[in-house]
């Protein structure tokens, strides 16, 4: 299990911020209104997910990215290579903390002083300056199938494996962006053989662990949260492993960990 994650945030601001974000990121940034957020991603040319994040529009020329894994400073440095003559600034903000806030409508952004709240329906995900004391959001979001990417999953997973189209983090109805051809090909032709699953674990695992059966790599652990004596996780699993799960219990992995399948999500 990974420790309580910090809030890695990145600020895009300037007259060309909207156009730049729409051209680089995989979601429909052009449809994002002020005071709203959406899931989005930055892909490489081969369609692999370099970063997954909440993209919040704070005003007409300012966007805040809350990273779901990875470093905002690393992403800012990589994005700067594509700025060219665009009128915008990219600023990796100092690390802050995440905590569970009160219920707020899905995709609504609230700003109260230095606290930024992202509405998630049953709760809000609050970015705060002091260490968070309530991590209930982690289990709530794990159960919704919202991935948090460990270091080993960055630059390694295709959007279909993370169910990003379901979250509207990738779009097939917008113009070109990095990795767009791969996203469209998987959408229209299918063929991807790894998908996202919520499971119960027989014993703890760590985020980022590779799962093997008979020495063959069959999956990856994205996130793990303990709930009393129960341990829940988000895994990317080979469809072949899942097809042999009956009734809902997959064969043990090489590390002897067994899983009980709770939910599965399409691309």
N, C-alpha and C positions, 0 to 999 in steps of 0.2 A: 504494500500500500504506500502511496506517496504522501508526503506531508501536506498540511494545509497550504494550498497554493497562494502565492502573492498576486497582486493585481499588476500585471505588466500592461501598460497603456501607451498608446502612440497617438499623437495629435497631428492631423493634417489640416492646414489652414492656409487660405489665400484665395484669390479670385479663380484660380484654375483647380482648386481642390476637388470639386465635384467631377469635372471632366477627367482628371487624372485617376481618381478612385474608380470611376466607371470603366475606364480603359484597362486598368490593371486588375481589378478584383472581379470575382466570378458571379456576383449577385447583381440584381437590377438596382444599382445605385441611383439610377435616374428616377426611380419611383419612390425613393426614400424622402419623406417629408421631415421638416424641422421638428424636433421633439420626438422622433421615432428611432427605433433601432431595427436592424435585421442581421441575421447570420450572413457571414460572407467568408470568402477564402481567397488566398493568393496562391496560384498554381505555377508550376514550372512548365517549360515547353512540352514536356512529356505527360502533362496532366496530373502530376503528383502534387499533393497538398504541402506547400511550403509553410503555410500558416492558416489557422482557423480562428475566427474572432467574431465578437459582437461589433457591428459597425453602427455607431450612434451619430446622428446629425444634430449637433448642438445649436447651430444657426446656419445662415445661408452659406458661409464660407469656412465652417469648422466642422470636422469629423473626428470623433474619438474612436479608436480601436481598443477594445479590451480583448487581449489575447487569451485564447483557450489552449495554452501551452506555448512554449518557446519564449524568446527574448524580444522585447520591443526594440531594444537598441540594435540588435542584429538585423531585425526586419527593416528598421529605418535606414541603416547603412546600405542594405541591398536595394531598397526602393529608390534611393537617391541616384542610382545609376541610370534610372529611367526618367528623371525629372526633365532633363535637357533645358528648354527655355520656359517651361511651365512656371507660372507665378504661384508658387506655394512653398511652404516651409514644412518640414517633417521633424517632429520633436519627440524623442523617446522620453516620457515623463519619469520622474523618480518612482521606484516601486512603492505601491500602496498596499492596502489590505482589502480583502473581500469578506463580507458578512451577509447574513440573511436579513432582508428587510420585510416590511409588511406587504400584504397583497397589493399588487398593482397590475392594471390591465396589460396584457401581452403586447410587447413591442413599444410601450410608452416609456419615454425617458423623463426622469425627474431630476432637477438640480436644486439642491438646498445647501447654499454655501459651498463648502468643499466636498460635499457628498453627492455622488452621481448614482442614481438608482435606475436600474434597467428592469422594467416590468416583465415578469415571467408568469403572470396569471395568479397562481396560488401564493406567490411570494415575489419579492424583488431581489435582485443581485446588486448589492450596494458596494460601491468603491469608496473606501474611507481612508482617512489619514492615519488612524490608530489601528493597532492589530484587531482583527475581527474576533468576536467571542462566540459567534454562532455560525456553525458550518452546516446547518440543516439543508441549505441549498444544494449541497453536493449530492446527497442521496435523492432529493427531489428531481434534480436534473439528470442524474444517472438513469433513473427510472423512466424518464422521458426519452432517453436515447440521445442525449446531447453530449457528444464526445469531448473529452479533454485529452489533448495529445501529449504523451510523454516524448522525451527527446528522440527515442528510437523510432517513433512513428512520423516524425517530421521529415519531409522530402522522401517519404517511402510509400505512402498510401494514396490510392486513387480515390476520388470523391465517392464513387459508387460503394466502396468498402465501408465508408463512414456514413452512408445514408444522407449525403449532403443535399441531394436534390429534394428529398422529403422536407428538409429544413429550409428550402429555398435559398440555400447558400451558393448553389450553382444554377445557372440559367442556360437554357438552350434557345431562348428567344431574344437574345441580344447580340450585338455586334462582337467583333473579334476581341478576345482577351487571351492572355497566356493560358495554354492548355485547352482552349475552347474546342478544338477539333476532336480531341480525345473524349471530352465530355459528351459531345454530340454523337460520336461514334458509339459509345457505350449506351447512350440513351436510345438510339434508334436501332442498333443492331444487337445490343445485349452482349452476353458472353462473359461478363465478369463473374468469377467463381468464389469470391470472398465477400461476406456481408456482416453487418453489425448485429450483435446479439446481447441481450441482458441475461445474466445467469446467476445462479447461486453457486458458491464455491464450497467444496468440502473442507478446505483449509486455505489460509491466506496465500495470496500471490502479490507480487509487486508490479505496479504499472511499468510497462515497457518490456516485461518478460515475453520471450518467444515460447510458444507452445508447440510441442512435438509429439508425434505418435510413431513408434517404431523408427525413430531417428529422422522422420520426415517433418519439416516445418508445416504446421497446419493452422497457425493463428498467432495472434498477438493480444496481450493485455493492455487495454487503454486506461482503465480507471477501476479502482477498487475502493469500496466503502463498507466499513463494518457497521451493522445495526444490531446492537446487543450481541447475541451469540451467532447471528446470521452474518454472512459475508456476501455482498453483491458486487457484481463486476460488469463492465462493458468489455466485450471481446470482439475482435474481428476473427471470424472462423471460416475455414474452408467449407463450401457447401457439401463436400463429400463427408466430412465429419458429422454435420448436422443430419444428413440423410440417413445415417446409421444410428441416430439417437432414438431409443425406444425403451419405455414410453417417456420421452422428454429427457432422459438421462443419457449423456454421451459416454462412450468408453473412456477409461482413464487415460490421461496423458502420460508421457514417459516419466514425469515427476510424481506420478501416482495421484495427482489431484483429479477429482471428479467434479463434473458440473451438472447442474439441473437447469435446463433451458426454461427461461421465463418469458421472453419476448424476442421477436426478430423484426428487423426493419428492411424494407427494400431499398434500392439505390435512391 
